């Protein structure tokens, strides 16, 4: 069945066709996804991108492709200013927290990987850290120097974007008419779009992460690592490169420029996919804006990480998504309702006709009928990862499609290969005894919510949490679990 993906490079939805033909006619897909800069916790806006990429990977697998997935860890070289100025984010975080840059990188890498686990995001086949691939990055800079597309300033080696005629093609930068100094301070740079390949350590700068190269101590530019590491593990051309939409005009544009200059292969990457922003208070969620929320914050408020995943699946990855606590709580209620429906189906899945011949005939007949539903679902998700429509079809299938429960349950678990909501692992909740002091807090909280006193409501919920109980607001009222 055909898979269609929106390609940011062509700005069209295209039929997906891998570059390589694998063994036994199983096509292989090279997938590179931009990983985190590990100087702080990932916020839930960042994590939206990783959920979208997980859906992509699951969809490729659902279509029987073999995947080689590579993700980088940026642990050096990402400066606080996209114009190649400012401090290294890792070094700055180390100063703030009184740790080494290496300790910072290790700590936040582990936290990020925990976030992936909580959200049921499949890990890549290869993790690659920038600091572990310095020789590859130095080699790439030297190749660009040899090509005559670089120049040196007092603070580094830069790529001269005027040396290539199609710079910024993905972001359509030529039509922006950007003049020097209008958006960034270019310093010694020749052109406003030129970018650092390698930065030199300055005499007054005390760095923990630096290497000897090009006759001086220094460190790699942010864009360099992704080109060097993706080509090392996936080759000079590969199928798919992903990230957030904020990577389009600078990071991914610069990756394309340096990579295609070195390889002389166009396109370097066949398909580019980008996920849209998570919006909060009419602005994108970002660490620099100070408006970010972590997954741990959700867990502290008794929001299941999979409820956040369910919340994300309800909006297409290429559409901006407005975050609110009310919408997230509604998503959690929706997920729990889904669990209830599936548990009902699971319970009756074994309540089949006792006549074995009748059962066999009925199963065979309904399996044939069910192929139509499987086809509809696959066509839906194959239409540029349309998770909102796929979720809608799941609910329709549960509520309105008359089939044996045994077949329905098996099919729902098949659908969950895409959704990743852990539908095979849900369990029936048991009745719990609620102490009198907790019952009183529940009554007080109900009054607070009726009066729309949300601050008091949250305070009472925290009190209930401290006593060892979780609380969830549903259409039927307050639901409490131990």
C-alpha positions in Angstrom: 0.0 0.0 0.0 1.3 3.5 -0.9 2.6 5.8 1.9 2.4 9.5 1.3 4.5 12.1 3.3 4.7 15.8 3.1 8.2 16.8 2.0 9.3 20.2 3.3 11.9 20.3 0.6 9.4 20.1 -2.3 6.5 21.6 -0.3 4.3 18.8 -1.6 2.9 15.5 -0.3 4.8 12.8 -2.1 4.6 9.1 -2.5 7.3 7.6 -0.4 9.9 5.5 -2.2 13.1 4.5 -0.4 16.5 4.9 -2.0 17.7 1.3 -1.4 16.3 -2.1 -2.1 16.9 -4.5 0.7 17.3 -8.3 1.0 14.2 -10.4 0.2 12.6 -7.4 -1.4 12.3 -5.7 2.0 13.2 -2.1 1.5 15.5 -0.4 3.9 14.9 3.2 5.2 17.6 5.5 6.6 16.1 7.8 9.2 17.9 10.6 11.0 16.1 12.6 13.7 17.6 15.7 15.3 18.1 14.9 19.0 18.2 17.2 22.1 20.8 19.7 23.2 21.3 18.2 26.7 21.8 21.3 28.8 18.3 21.3 30.4 15.2 19.2 30.7 13.3 18.6 27.4 9.9 20.4 27.6 6.7 19.0 26.3 6.9 21.1 23.2 10.2 19.5 22.4 8.7 16.1 23.1 5.8 16.7 20.6 8.4 16.4 17.9 9.7 13.1 19.2 6.2 11.7 19.4 5.6 12.7 15.7 8.8 11.0 14.7 7.9 7.9 16.7 4.6 7.8 14.7 6.6 8.1 11.5 8.9 5.2 12.5 6.0 3.0 13.6 4.2 3.8 10.3 7.2 2.8 8.3 7.4 -0.5 10.2 3.6 -1.0 9.7 4.3 -0.8 6.0 7.0 -3.5 6.4 10.0 -1.3 5.9 13.3 -2.1 7.6 14.5 1.0 9.6 17.9 2.2 10.5 17.2 5.1 12.9 20.0 7.4 14.1 19.6 10.2 16.6 22.2 12.7 17.8 22.9 14.0 21.2 24.2 17.6 21.1 26.6 17.9 24.0 28.8 20.6 22.6 28.7 23.5 20.2 25.1 24.8 20.4 25.5 28.5 21.3 22.8 30.6 22.9 22.6 32.8 19.8 21.7 31.3 16.4 24.0 33.9 14.8 27.0 32.0 16.1 27.5 34.3 19.1 27.0 33.8 22.8 27.9 31.1 25.2 27.9 27.3 24.6 24.7 26.1 26.2 26.4 23.1 27.9 29.2 25.3 29.4 26.6 27.9 30.6 24.5 25.2 32.2 27.6 23.8 33.9 28.4 27.2 35.4 24.8 27.6 36.6 24.6 24.2 38.3 28.2 24.0 39.6 29.0 20.8 37.6 31.2 19.9 34.8 29.9 20.1 31.2 30.3 16.4 30.9 28.2 15.8 34.0 25.5 18.1 32.7 25.4 16.2 29.4 25.2 12.8 31.1 22.5 13.9 33.5 20.2 15.5 30.9 20.7 12.8 28.4 19.5 10.2 30.9 16.5 12.4 31.7 15.6 12.7 28.0 15.8 9.0 27.6 13.5 8.5 30.6 11.0 10.9 28.9 11.1 8.7 25.8 10.4 5.6 27.9 7.5 7.4 29.7 5.9 8.4 26.4 6.4 4.9 24.9 8.7 6.3 22.2 11.0 3.7 20.6 14.6 4.5 21.0 16.9 4.9 17.9 19.1 2.1 16.7 22.1 4.4 17.1 22.6 7.2 19.6 25.5 9.4 18.5 27.0 12.1 20.7 28.7 15.1 19.2 31.7 14.9 21.5 32.3 11.3 20.4 32.6 12.2 16.8 35.0 15.1 16.8 37.4 13.5 14.2 34.6 13.1 11.7 33.6 16.7 12.2 37.2 18.0 11.7 37.4 15.9 8.6 34.2 17.5 7.2 35.5 21.0 7.8 38.8 20.2 6.1 36.8 18.8 3.1 34.9 22.1 2.9 38.1 24.1 3.2 39.5 22.1 0.3 36.4 22.8 -1.7 37.1 26.6 -1.4 33.8 27.5 0.3 35.1 28.7 3.7 37.0 31.6 5.2 38.6 32.2 8.5 37.9 35.0 11.0 39.4 35.7 14.4 36.7 33.5 16.1 36.3 30.6 13.7 36.0 29.0 10.3 32.9 30.0 8.4 30.9 28.6 5.4 30.5 31.2 2.7 26.9 30.8 1.6 27.4 32.9 -1.5 29.7 30.1 -2.9 26.6 27.9 -3.7 23.7 29.1 -5.8 20.9 27.2 -4.1 21.6 28.1 -0.5 18.4 28.3 1.6 16.2 26.4 -1.0 14.2 24.5 1.6 13.4 27.7 3.6 13.1 29.9 0.5 15.6 32.3 2.0 16.3 34.1 -1.3 12.9 35.6 -1.3 13.4 37.1 2.2 15.7 39.9 0.9 17.7 39.8 4.1 20.3 42.5 4.3 23.5 42.4 6.4 22.8 43.6 9.9 19.0 43.8 9.7 18.4 40.7 11.7 21.7 39.6 13.2 25.0 41.2 14.1 27.4 39.7 11.6 30.7 40.8 13.1 33.5 39.6 10.9 31.2 37.4 8.8 31.0 38.3 5.1 27.3 37.6 4.7 24.4 37.4 7.2 23.6 33.8 6.4 27.2 32.5 6.7 27.6 30.1 9.6 30.3 28.7 11.8 31.8 25.3 11.0 34.4 25.5 13.7 34.7 28.0 16.5 38.1 29.0 18.1 38.4 29.2 21.8 39.1 32.8 22.8 42.0 33.9 25.0 39.7 35.0 27.8 37.5 32.0 27.6 37.7 29.1 29.9 36.2 26.0 28.2 35.8 22.5 29.4 35.1 21.1 25.9 37.7 22.0 23.3 40.0 20.2 20.8 43.1 21.0 18.8 42.3 21.5 15.1 43.3 23.9 12.4 46.3 25.2 14.5 44.1 26.3 17.4 42.0 25.1 20.3 38.3 25.1 19.4 35.0 23.3 19.1 32.6 22.3 16.4 29.7 24.5 15.1 26.2 23.2 16.0 25.2 22.3 12.4 28.4 20.3 11.7 27.6 17.3 13.9 24.4 16.3 12.2 26.0 16.2 8.8 29.1 14.3 9.9 27.2 11.7 12.1 24.3 11.1 9.7 26.7 10.4 6.8 28.8 8.2 8.9 25.9 5.9 9.9 23.5 6.3 6.9 25.8 7.1 4.0 26.2 10.1 1.7 22.5 10.0 0.8 19.6 8.7 2.9 15.9 8.7 3.0 14.4 10.8 5.8 15.6 13.6 8.1 13.2 15.0 10.7 13.0 17.8 13.3 10.9 20.7 14.5 9.8 23.5 12.1 12.2 25.9 13.9 15.1 23.9 12.4 14.1 24.7 8.8 15.5 28.2 8.2 18.9 27.8 10.0 19.9 24.3 11.3 18.6 22.1 8.5 19.3 24.7 5.8 23.0 24.8 6.9 23.2 21.0 7.1 22.0 20.8 3.5 24.5 23.4 2.3 27.6 21.8 3.9 26.6 18.2 3.1 25.7 18.7 -0.5 28.8 20.7 -1.1 31.0 17.8 0.3 29.1 14.9 -1.4 28.1 16.6 -4.7 24.9 14.7 -4.3 21.5 16.4 -4.6 19.3 15.9 -2.8 21.5 14.8 0.2 18.3 13.8 1.9 15.2 12.7 -0.1 12.4 13.5 2.3 12.4 16.2 5.0 9.6 16.1 7.6 9.0 18.7 10.3 6.7 18.9 13.3 4.8 22.1 14.3 5.0 24.0 17.5 3.2 23.5 20.7 1.6 26.8 21.6 1.1 28.2 25.1 -0.4 31.6 25.9 -0.2 32.5 22.2 3.5 31.8 21.9 5.6 28.8 21.1 6.8 26.8 24.1 10.5 27.4 24.5 13.2 27.4 27.2 14.4 30.8 26.1 10.9 32.2 26.7 10.7 30.7 30.1 7.2 29.3 29.4 8.1 25.6 29.2 6.6 22.7 31.0 8.3 19.4 31.6 6.9 15.8 31.5 7.8 15.6 35.3 5.4 18.6 35.9 2.6 16.6 34.2 3.4 13.6 36.3 3.4 15.7 39.5 -0.2 16.8 38.5 -1.1 13.1 38.0 -1.3 13.3 34.3 -0.3 10.0 32.7 2.5 10.6 30.1 0.5 8.4 27.7 -2.4 10.9 28.2 -0.1 13.6 26.8 0.7 11.3 23.9 -3.0 10.8 23.3 -3.5 14.6 23.4 -0.8 15.0 20.7 -2.3 12.3 18.5 -5.6 14.3 18.2 -3.9 17.0 16.2 -1.9 16.5 12.9 1.8 16.9 13.4 1.9 19.7 10.8 -0.6 21.9 12.7 0.2 24.1 15.6 -1.4 22.8 18.8 -2.6 25.0 21.7 -1.8 23.6 25.1 -4.1 24.1 28.1 -4.5 22.1 31.3 -8.2 21.7 30.6 -7.5 20.2 27.2 -4.9 17.8 28.7 -7.3 16.6 31.4 -9.9 16.1 28.7 -7.4 14.0 26.8 -6.7 11.9 29.9 -10.4 11.3 30.4 -10.6 10.3 26.8 -7.8 7.9 27.1 -9.3 6.3 30.2 -12.6 5.9 28.4 -10.8 4.2 25.6 -9.2 1.8 28.2 -12.7 1.0 29.6 -14.1 0.2 26.1 -11.1 -2.0 25.3 -11.4 -3.8 28.7 -15.0 -4.6 27.9 -14.0 -6.1 24.5 -11.1 -8.0 26.1 -13.5 -9.5 28.7 -15.9 -10.9 26.1 -13.2 -11.9 23.6 -13.2 -15.5 24.8 -17.0 -15.8 25.0 -17.3 -17.6 21.7 -19.7 -20.2 20.4 -19.0 -23.6 21.8 -19.6 -25.4 18.5 -16.0 -25.5 17.0 -17.1 -25.8 13.4 -19.5 -22.9 13.8 -16.7 -20.9 15.5 -14.2 -21.7 12.8 -16.6 -20.7 10.0 -17.6 -17.5 11.8 -14.0 -16.5 12.5 -13.0 -17.1 8.9 -15.9 -15.1 7.6 -15.4 -12.2 9.9 -11.6 -12.2 9.3 -12.4 -11.6 5.6 -14.8 -8.8 6.5 -12.3 -7.3 8.8 -9.7 -6.9 6.0 -11.6 -3.9 4.8 -11.2 -2.2 8.2 -7.5 -2.9 8.3 -7.2 -1.4 4.8 -9.1 1.8 5.8 -6.9 2.2 8.9 -3.6 1.8 6.9 -4.8 4.1 4.2 -5.7 6.7 6.9 -2.3 6.6 8.7 -0.5 6.4 5.3 -2.0 9.7 4.4 0.9 11.8 5.9 0.6 10.3 9.4 -3.0 11.4 9.9 -3.4 10.4 13.5 -6.5 12.4 14.3 -8.4 10.5 11.5 -6.9 7.2 12.6 -8.0 7.8 16.2 -11.5 8.7 15.0 -11.6 5.4 13.0 -10.4 3.5 16.1 -13.4 4.8 18.0 -15.8 4.1 15.1 -14.4 0.5 15.0 -14.9 0.0 18.7 -18.4 1.4 18.8 -20.0 0.7 15.5 -18.4 -2.2 13.7 -20.2 -5.5 14.5 -17.6 -8.2 14.7 -16.6 -11.0 17.1 -14.8 -9.4 20.1 -11.9 -11.8 19.6 -11.2 -10.3 16.2 -11.9 -6.7 17.3 -9.4 -7.0 20.3 -6.7 -8.4 18.0 -7.3 -5.7 15.5 -7.2 -2.9 18.1 -3.8 -4.1 19.3 -2.7 -4.1 15.7 -3.8 -0.4 15.4 -1.9 0.3 18.6 1.4 -0.6 16.7 0.9 2.9 15.4 -0.6 4.8 18.4 1.8 3.4 21.0 -0.7 3.8 23.8 0.1 0.5 25.5 -3.4 -0.9 24.9 -2.2 -4.5 25.4 -1.1 -3.7 29.0 -4.2 -2.0 30.5 -5.7 -3.6 33.6 -9.0 -3.5 35.4 -8.8 -1.1 38.4 -9.9 -2.5 41.7 -12.2 -0.9 44.3 -10.2 1.0 47.0 -11.1 2.1 50.5 -10.9 5.9 51.0 -10.1 7.1 54.5 -12.4 9.7 56.0 -9.8 12.5 55.9 -9.4 12.0 52.2 -13.2 11.9 51.7 -13.4 15.3 53.4 -10.7 16.7 51.1 -12.5 15.3 48.1 -15.7 17.1 49.2 -13.9 20.3 49.8 -12.3 20.1 46.4 -15.6 19.5 44.7 -16.9 22.7 46.3 -13.8 24.6 45.1 -14.2 23.4 41.6 -17.9 24.3 41.5 -16.9 27.8 42.6 -14.1 27.8 40.0 -11.5 28.3 42.7 -8.8 26.5 40.7 -6.0 27.5 43.1 -7.8 25.9 46.0 -8.7 22.9 43.9 -5.0 22.3 43.0 -4.0 22.8 46.6 -6.5 20.2 47.8 -5.4 17.8 45.1 -1.8 18.1 46.3 -2.9 17.3 49.8 -4.7 14.2 48.5 -1.6 13.2 46.6 0.5 13.5 49.8 -1.8 11.0 51.5 -1.1 8.5 48.8 -4.0 8.9 46.4 -4.3 10.1 42.8 -7.3 12.1 41.6 -8.7 12.5 38.1 -11.6 14.8 37.0 -14.0 13.0 34.7 -17.5 13.7 33.3 -18.8 11.4 36.0 -17.0 13.3 38.7 -13.7 12.9 40.7 -12.1 9.6 40.2 -9.6 8.5 42.8 -7.0 5.8 42.7 -4.3 4.7 45.2 
